[in-house]
Amino acid sequence: MSGPLAGIRVVDLTSAVLGPVATQILGDMGADVIKVEPPEGDSIRPLGPSRHPGMGAYFLNINRNKKSVALDLKRSAAREALLRLVETADVFVYAAAAGFRKDGVHRDRPSFDDVIQGESGLAALNGGPGGEPRYVPMAVCDKICGYVLASAIGMALFHRERTGEGQEVHVPMLETMVAFNFVDHLWYGVLAEPEKGLGYPRMLTEHRRPFPTKDGHICILATTDTQSRHLFEAIDCPELAEDQRFSTLARRTDNIGELYEIVIERMRRRTTAEWRERLDSFDVPNGVVTSLEGLLADPYLNDAGFFERVEHPSEGKMLTTAIPVMFSGSPGDTFRLPPPRLGEHTRSVLGELGYSDAEIDDITTQASAIRD
C-alpha cells in the first residue's frame, strides 16, 4: 500500500454519503478501511444505474479502496467479532458525524443533507435576495462534512502519534455548515454589529452570475485593484479606474450592482472566444461555463489523467476520478481496491482475527440468509 496513511486501519460503520466520503478519502490515502455493513448492506447501494443489484453508481463512486464485512450486530457473536476487529484498528468510525452536537437539545433529531442546507442558511442564500429558497443541486453538506471528518481524523491521528493518546472526534453538520457559510457572510457580525448587515454584497447581488456574451457565457472575477484596472482596460472603459465608485475594493463592493451592469452590457459585444482571448491578454481571471458532459470532454482534465478508466472484477468497465491532492513522497492510490461487493471480505477479515471456518459460518449464517 502507498499513501501517507499506509499502515493505518479504519473500521467504518458509516453509511449513505457523509461517512463513506470521509472513509474513501482515508482509503485513497493508503488506510486499510474495513467497511462493516448490516446484512442488507449500506442503504445507498441500490442508488443509481447498476449492472448488478446492490452495486449502484452512487455507491461505486464513494466506496473504492475499502473492504466489506457484513455483520448482523444484533447478534452477540457478530458484536464480539466487531469488538475483536476494533482492537486491531487505529480509527473506529461509528458515530463521528451527525446533524447536531451530541450534547445539545437536538442530539436525537434525524438529519440529512436537505435539512442541513435549510437550517444552515444555505438554501436561503442560494435563493438570492427575496427569492425562493433553493437547495444546491448536490449533497453538498454531506460532502463538505465528509471532507471535514476525514481531515479531523488525520489531525487526531497526528495527536496520537505525538502523545500516544486516542480521542473521540465528532463533526456536527449544522455547526460545520454555519461556520462554512459565515466565512463570507458574517460581515458586520465579525465586528459584533450584526444589526448593520449580514452577507457579502458582491456574493449576494443578482448580477453575480456568468456574463452573457454574443454566443454564450463567460465567468470573470477581478478583485484586486490591478485586476480591476486590467478589466476596465479590456472592456474599453479605462476611465472606470478613476471613478470614485470603483477605485478601491471597498468602493467596488459598495457599488457592485452598478459595476456589474456596466460589465454585463460590454460582454454582449463579443463572442465568448473573443472575450477569452482579450481577457487573457489583459491578465484578467476568466473561464467558460462547463456542463457535466463538458467536464468529461475537457482537454485539460483529460490531459491531466483526471478521469481514469478502470475494470471492476464484477461490474466491468468503470470511470473514476483521480485523487486531486498530490503528495510528492507518499502518493495515494485511486483504485487499489475496487468498490466491494456486500460482504466480499467477511471471511478473509474474520480469518485474520483468528476465527475458524466453523466460527465464521456461525457468525455469518444469518447475515447470508438475510442477503439471499
HELIX and SHEET records of a PDB file:
HELIX    1   1 LEU A   18  ASP A   28  1                                  11    
HELIX    2   2 ALA A   57  ASN A   61  1                                   5    
HELIX    3   3 SER A   76  VAL A   86  1                                  11    
HELIX    4   4 ASP A  113  GLU A  119  1                                   7    
HELIX    5   5 LEU A  122  GLY A  127  1                                   6    
HELIX    6   6 VAL A  140  THR A  163  1                                  24    
HELIX    7   7 MET A  173  HIS A  185  1                                  13    
HELIX    8   8 TRP A  187  LEU A  191  5                                   5    
HELIX    9   9 PRO A  194  LYS A  196  5                                   3    
HELIX   10  10 PRO A  201  LEU A  204  1                                   4    
HELIX   11  11 ASP A  225  ALA A  234  1                                  10    
HELIX   12  12 PRO A  238  GLU A  242  5                                   5    
HELIX   13  13 LEU A  249  ASP A  254  1                                   6    
HELIX   14  14 ILE A  256  MET A  267  1                                  12    
HELIX   15  15 THR A  272  SER A  281  1                                  10    
HELIX   16  16 LEU A  292  ALA A  297  1                                   6    
HELIX   17  17 PRO A  299  ASP A  303  1                                   5    
HELIX   18  18 THR A  346  GLU A  352  1                                   7    
HELIX   19  19 ASP A  357  ARG A  371  1                                  15    
SHEET    1   A 4 LYS A  66  ALA A  70  0                                        
SHEET    2   A 4 ASP A  32  GLU A  37  1                                        
SHEET    3   A 4 ARG A   9  ASP A  12  1                                        
SHEET    4   A 4 VAL A  91  VAL A  93  1                                        
SHEET    1   B 2 ALA A  97  ALA A  98  0                                        
SHEET    2   B 2 VAL A 171  PRO A 172  1                                        
SHEET    1   C 3 PHE A 211  PRO A 212  0                                        
SHEET    2   C 3 HIS A 217  ILE A 220 -1                                        
SHEET    3   C 3 ASN A 286  VAL A 288 -1                                        
SHEET    1   D 2 PHE A 307  HIS A 312  0                                        
SHEET    2   D 2 GLY A 316  THR A 321 -1                                        
END                                                                             
